Amino acid sequence: MNQALGLLSQRGSILRKFRKSIMVGATAIALAAAGVGTAFAAGTLRIGMTASDIPLTTGQTDQGGEGQRFMGYTVYDSLVEWDLTSAVKPSALVPGLAVSWAVDANDKTKWTFKLRDGVKFHDGSAFTADAVIWNLDKLLKQDAPQFDKRQAAQGKSRIPAVASYKAIDPLTVEITTKTPDATLPYQLSWILMSSPANWETQGKNWDAVAQKPSGTGPWKLESGFTPRERAELTPNKNYWDPARVPKLDKLILIPLPEPNTRVAALRSGQVDWIEAPAPDSVASLKEAGFTIVTNSYPHNWTWHFSRVEGSPWNDIRVRKAANLAVDRDGLNELLGGLSIPAQGFMPPGHQWFGNPTFKLSYNVEEAKKLMAEAGYGPDKRIKTKVIISSSGSGQMLPLAMNEYIQQTLAEIGIDIEYEVADWNTVINIWRAGAKDPSAKGATAINYSYFIQDPFTGLIRHLQCNLAPPAGTNWGYYCDPEMDALFEKVRNTFDPVEQDKVLQQVHEKYVNEALFLMVTHDVNPRAMSTKVKGFVQAQNWFQDFSQITLDP
């Protein structure tokens, strides 16, 4: 859909426009279609997601980080996972289906993963080294019977380091990387294990598996799901970690992509918890007795620039001008204070922030000066297209926020036309790259990024050989100096020394204004006071196993 969002003269009118766009009646219709009423047994938690559809249920989820949050680490496990137990410290990697991992001291391309003994898939079959090989094949080996194009689209780009793999014994897997790569454990945290036996039982048909999936995770999806309406998860009472057997009777996921629809559903008691409430609703929700939970977490909200021939963003003066034209404090006001204005690609105070010399201040006059130096002015404006989503995981309030940015960039001579699509479509365009016809000539894409680990947060966006289809370097950026820094990160296995290299990477990100760096989310959630036991980790992902719901 090709839409041009008009400029608004007043900041407040942006949110008023969107607040009026969805009536409460639409909420009732959407929830009635999902079969959501108000009478549920105690212990049933109903969550209104920002996604427009139920995430892919077969293992490797779609719908971005929210898909992994609600249909990934619930139904499935990975070899390496995140510690989600604390709200006061950043998450670190912890053992999952692998109890340990180590790189060979003599050959830094070889890693050994020792697997957890006694783990069963939901269908009762055993988790073994052969299951790990089977799951890697389903993503990486196109001639494997179980290869799944949909899951490969989500998982292959997550593990570009992997060259080969083999089972050493039933509880040991060896993975060989293409070159030494200290980021491999982070990469593998994205890869979820589904049951080979269940795939066989379902007629070797992934569409059938989608209705009856089988992972090893703390939750089961036993009653199937209704696309765009609801999915019901129930506890896996035999989960391998007794401390994480869910306390709830049921977890119901409901796609509600429009923020005011989510708020209305919470107010009416049709859901108990919503992701990303509309900022202008937060004060009244608090007054009405609802709980608002926020926390810093590894997230940024950016425009990823195209660097293909003809893109206006190839000029560093234009990139810097755009970054100086964004009133981040004004945007934070628009968001009701539910953001951290960007000072770089990483949030201020991050261990990889370093000391960049380019400061992301709001300076329209300096921005206009840079535009003039680049050859632009009142009689020669930049006109270009940017891809944005209508909602989605980590996207915050993309329509209102992008309309605000459209207004501020127009002040310095950059006229933006928006190509608006649903979140999953935007993800597909992002994976396809700026040169793909699906981008429709756009020179930037608005994307919220998971910036929790070196590969996912920094390397995958800009490494030369990770341009599509090999990876997610959407804009086809290529700089040998940056690649050399990335190689140094991979070869630095000492965490303290690796942090120093990552600071250099981040300084280059900022000093060369490689993205339009706008803000960092604080992951707001609104919920009924009946919800107990939730700890909001400093992470994109969360643990729902400790939650209870008062009658």
N, C-alpha and C positions, 0 to 999 in steps of 0.2 A: 504494500500500500504506500503510495507516494503522497505524503501530506506535508504541507508547509504550515508550521505553527506560527501564527501571527505574533508580533511583538506586543507586549503589554506595557502600559505606561507606568503602572504602579506595582510595586512588589506584592502587596497584599492581594491584588486582584487575581494573581496567578492561582493561589490556593482557593480563593473564593470560587473561581471558575470551575475548578475540579471538584470542589466540595458540593457544588450544585449539580454536577454532571450525573450522579447516580442517586436515585431516590431509594428510600427504604423499601418500597415495594419490590424493587429489583432484587434486593437482598432476600426478601422472603421467597421470591420465585426461585432464586438460585439455590437456596438452602432446602426448599421443598423438593426441588429436582434431585438434590443429593440425598433426600430421605432423612434429613436432620430435623428431629423434633426437639422438644424440651425435656422429655422424660427418659432418663437413662439410669441404669443401675449405678450405685456408688462405685467409684473407681474407674469410670469411663471418662477419659480426657479427650475433648474434641478440639482440634487445632485448625485454625484458618491460616493456610499457607499463602504466600504471595504468588506462587506458581499458578499458571492457568490450567494445568493438567496434573494428573497423578504421575510422578516420576517413573521412568522405565523400571520394571520390577524384576528383570531377569538377572541382575548382578551389577553390571556397570550402569549406573543411573544416568539419566539426562537431567534437564532442568537445573544445571549448574550445581553450585555448592548446596543449595537447598535440597536438591534431589539426593545428594550424598548424605545430607543430614537426616532426612526423613525416610528414605527408602534404601539407603546404603548401609550406614553403620547401625541401623535397626535390625534389618533382616539378615545382613551379611557381616562378615569380618574380613579383615585383611591380615597379611603376615605381620605388618608393623602398624601400630595404631597410635592415637594421641591420648595423653593423660587429660581427661576432662573432669577431674575431681575438684579443681580449685578455681575460684573466681578472682584470686588475688595475685596469681603469678602466671606468666605465659606458659602455654602448653608445651610439653616436650614429648618426643617419641617414646613409646613404651612397647613391650612385647604384646603381640596379638596372637595370631595363630602360630607365629614363630616365637619360641621362648628366648632365642638368642640369635645374633648374627655377627659375623666377623669377616674382615677382609684378610686375604692371605698376605702375610708379611713379606713374602718374596715375589708375589705377583699381585699387584694391586688391582688387577682386573677380575680376580676370582673372589667370590663371596660365598660363604657357607651359612645356610639358614637351618637351624635346628627347630623342628616342628613340635607342637604341643601334642602330647600323647592322649589318646582316649576321646578326642573331640568327634562328635557326630553331627552330620547334617540333619536338618529337620525331618528328612525322610527316613532317618535311621542308619544311613550308610556312613562309613568311616571316612574321616578326613585324613588323607595321607599325602606323601610326596607326589604320588601319581596324580592326585586331584589338583595339586598346584601346577604340574606340567600341563594337564588338561585345560586348566583355566588360562594359562599363558598362551597356549595354542589357540584357544577360541578368540583371542585378540590379535595374535601376531602371525599365525600360520594360515594363510588363505586357503590352502588345500586340505586343511583339517576338516573332518566331517562336522565338528562342532563349531567351526568358525562362524561368528555372528557379526555381520556388517554393522548393525546398530550398536552393539557393545564395543566393537573395535573402534568405531568413531569416537566413543567416549574414553576408551582406555589406552589405545595405542600411543597417542601423543603424550600420555603421562609417563611412559617408561622408555624414552628414546635411548637410554644408556644400554639397554639389554641387547646383548649379541646372541647368547645361547643360554641354555639351561638344561639340567638333567637331574634325575633322582639318583642319589647315591645309595640310599636305603629307604625303607618306608617312612622314616622320620627325618630325613636329611635331603635338602635340595642345594645344588650348586648353581649359582648364576654367574655368568661371565659377562662383563661389560665390554663395550667396544674399545674404550680407553679407560684408564683409571678414573673413577668417578665417586667421590665421597658423598654425593647426593643421592645415591641409589636407595637407601632406606626411606628417604622422603618420597621418592617416586613410587615405591611399592606400597606406600600407605594408601594410595588411591585405588589399588587393584583388589577387587572383592572376589571372594571365592564362592562359586555356586556348585551345586551337586552334579557330578557327572552321571550318577545313577538315576537321579530324577529326570535328567535330560533324556536318558534312555527310556524311562517309564512313560514319559510324555510323548513318545513316538519320535524322538529326535527332532522335535519341532519347538522352536523358541517361542512361537506365539502361544503354544499350549503351556509351555513353562511359565510364561508371563502370568497366566491365571493360577498356576499352582507352583510358585517358586519354592526353592529349598536352599537355604543358606545354613550357616552355623550360628547366626546372630542371636541376640537376646529376645528378638521379636519374631513372630511368624505371620505370614500373610496367608491365612487358610481359607478364607471365604471369597477369594478373588477380589476384584475391584471394579468400579464403574468409571471409565475414562471421564475426566473433567468433572467428576462428581464426588467420589469418596473412595477411601481404602480403609479397611479395618485390620489393625494389627493386634495380635494376642500374645501373651507372654510365652516364651520358650522355657518351660519349667525345668528342663534338663540342661540349661545353658552351662557351659564348661566353667564359667566364673560365678560361683554361687552368690557373690556380693553384688552381681549385676543382673540377677534374675528380676525382671520387672515386678514392681509392687502393684501396678494398676491392673484392672481387669481387662481393659481394652484401650487402645489408642486409635482414634479416628482422625484421618487426614482429609481435609476439605480444601480444594483449590478455590481461593477467593482473591483474584489478582488485583481488584480495585480497592484501594485503602479505605475509603469511606464505607464500602460494603462490609469490609472486615470489622470496622468499628461498630456499625449497626448490628452486625451479628453478635458481637460480644455484649453490647448493651442489652439486647433482647434475650440473652441467655441461650442462644442457639449454638454458640461455641463457648469454650472456657478460656481460650488462649488465642491470641492473634500475633502473627509476625508483623513487624513494621506498621504500627498504627499511624494514621495521618497525624503529622506534627501538631496541627491546630486542634486536635482532639485530646491531646495528652492532659492538659490542665483539667478539662471537664471530666475526663475518665478518672483522674485522681480524686476529684471532688465527689464523684459517684461511688468511690470506694474500691475501684479497681487498682491492681498493682501494676506499676510500670517498672520493668527491669531493664537496665542498660549496663554495658561494660565495654571497655576498649577491647578490640580484637584485631587480628591481622587482616585488614581490609583497606582497599582504596577505591576511589570512584574517579575514573579517568576518561579522557578521550585518547584512544590509541591511534596515532597518526599513520597514514599511509606514506611510504617513502618511494612509491613507484614514480616513474617519469611523469612529469606534469603536475604532481601534487604540490600545492602551495606550501605544504609543511616541510618541503625539502630545504627551505631557507630558514636558518636558525633565527634570523631576526623576526620572522613571522611567528615562529614557535614561541619565542620569548615574549613577543608583543601580546599574543593571545593569553599567555600565562599571567602577564601583568594587567590584563584587562578584566580579569575575573574578580569580582568583589566577594571573596570567600566569607568574610564576616557577615556581609549582607545575606549571602546564601544560608549561612548558619542561622541567621535570624528567621529567614523564611522557613527553615526546618525546625523552628521552635527550640533551637539550641541542641538538637539531637545529632550533632556532627562534631568532628574535630577538623577545623580548616587546615588544608594541606600546606605544609612547608616543604614538601618533597614527595617522592613516590612512596617512601616509608613515612610513618607518622613521626612527629617530633619526639625525641627521646629514645628512639629505637636504636638497638645496638649496632645496626648497619647504617645509621644515618650519616655519620662522618661529618665533614665540614664543607658543604658546598658553598661556592662563592656567589652563585646566582640566587637571589632572594625572591621568593614568590610573594612580593608585596602587591598591593592594589595601586597602580600608578598609571592612570590613563594617559597622561601627558608623555611619559617615557614610552609607553606603548605606541602612541601616535608617531613619536620620533623614530622608533624602530621601523614602523611601517613605511614612513617616508624614505628612510635609508634603503629599504627594500624595493622602492620604486612605486609605492602605492600612495594614494591620496584621495581627496573628494571626487576627482574625475576618473580614478582608477581603483575600484574596489575589488576585493576578492569575493567571488561568488562560488560557493562549494557546498557539497552535500555531506551530511553526517548520518550514520545509521544509529538509531536509538530504539529502545524497547518501550513497550507500554507499561510493563511491570517486570517483576522477576527477582530471582534470588540475589540479594545484595545490591540490587539496583536502586534501592531507596525509593524516591519519588521521581522517576526519570522524566516524566512529561513536564512537571512543574519546574524541576531543576534545569532541564535543558532549555526550556522556554526562557528562563532567567538568564542563562548563559548566552542564548541567542540575542537577547536584548543588549547585554554588556559588550559582546563582540561587535555588534553593529555600530557601537559608538566609535570604534577605531577603524572602521572600514572593512569588516569581515562579515559578509552576509551569508547566513547559514540556512540551507534548506534541509529539512529533516525527512529521512525515510524511516517510517515508524513500522515496527513489526513486533509480534509477540516474542517473548524471551527465548523460547526454544528455537525460533527461526533466526533470531540474532546470533545465538550460539552457533548454529549451522553456518551462517555467513562468516562468522569469525573464524571457524575452523577452515573454511574454504579459502579465505585470504582476500586481500584487497583487489587482486587481479581477476578474481572469479566473476562471471557475469551476475551472480547473485548479489554482489555488492553494488551493482547499478551505477558504477562510477564514483561511489562515495570515497572521500579522502580521509575519513576518520570514522571510528566506531566507538560508541560510548559503552564501556565495559567496566564492571566492578571486578577487581582482582583479589584473589586469595594470595596473600603475600607472607605466608607463614614459613616457607622454607626457601632455600636458595634457588632451587630449580624452578618451582612453581611461581615464586614471587618475582624472580628477576631473569634467569637465564632463558627460559622458554620464549619470552617475548621478543628477544632481540638477537639471538644467535643466528649467524648467517645461514647455517645448514638446517635450521628448524623452520624455514619458510614452508607454507603449505605446498604439498600434502604431507611433508615430513614432520611438521610440527605446527605450532600456533604463533609463529612470528608473522602476525596478520599483515603488517605493513611492509614486509620485505626489507626491513632495515638490515644493513650489513656494514660493519666497521671492524677491520682486523684488530684494532686496538681493544675494542670491547671483547672480541672473541678471545684475545690473549688473556684478558682478565678472567673470563669465564673458565678458561682452561686452568688457570691458576687456582680458582675456587675448587675445581674438581680434583686437583692434585694436592690440596691442602687438607689433610685428614685431622690435624689438630684444630679443635673448635675455636680456640682463642685466635690463632693465626688466620684461620679462615674468616673470622669476623673482620679482621683488618683488611683483607682483600675485598670483602663485600662492601666495606665502607668506600673503597675506591670505585667500585661499580656504581654505587648509589650516587656518589658525587658526580660521576659522568652523566648519569640519568638526569640529574637536576641541572648541572651546569650547561648542558646542551639542550635542555628543555625537550627531552625526547617524547614526552607525553604532555597533554593538557592535564595537569595535576590539580584536582579540584578539592576533594574532601575525603575524610575517613568516617565511616559509619560507626555508631556506637551500639548497633545491633539491638534496637529497642523492641521489647515485647510487652504486650498488655495482657493481663490475665485476671481471672477471678481470684478473690482471696481464698477460695476453696482449694486452690492449687498449692500443695505443700511439697517441700523437699527438693525443689529445683535449684541447682547451682549453675549459674550462667558462667561457663568457662570462657576464658579469653581465646576463643576459637570459633571458626565457622561452624564447627560441629558441636553437638551437645549430647549429653547422656540423659535419656528419659527414664532410665530404669529405677531411679531413686524417688520418682514423683509419686505422690498419692493425691487423692481428691476427697475432701471432706464431703459427707452426705449433704 
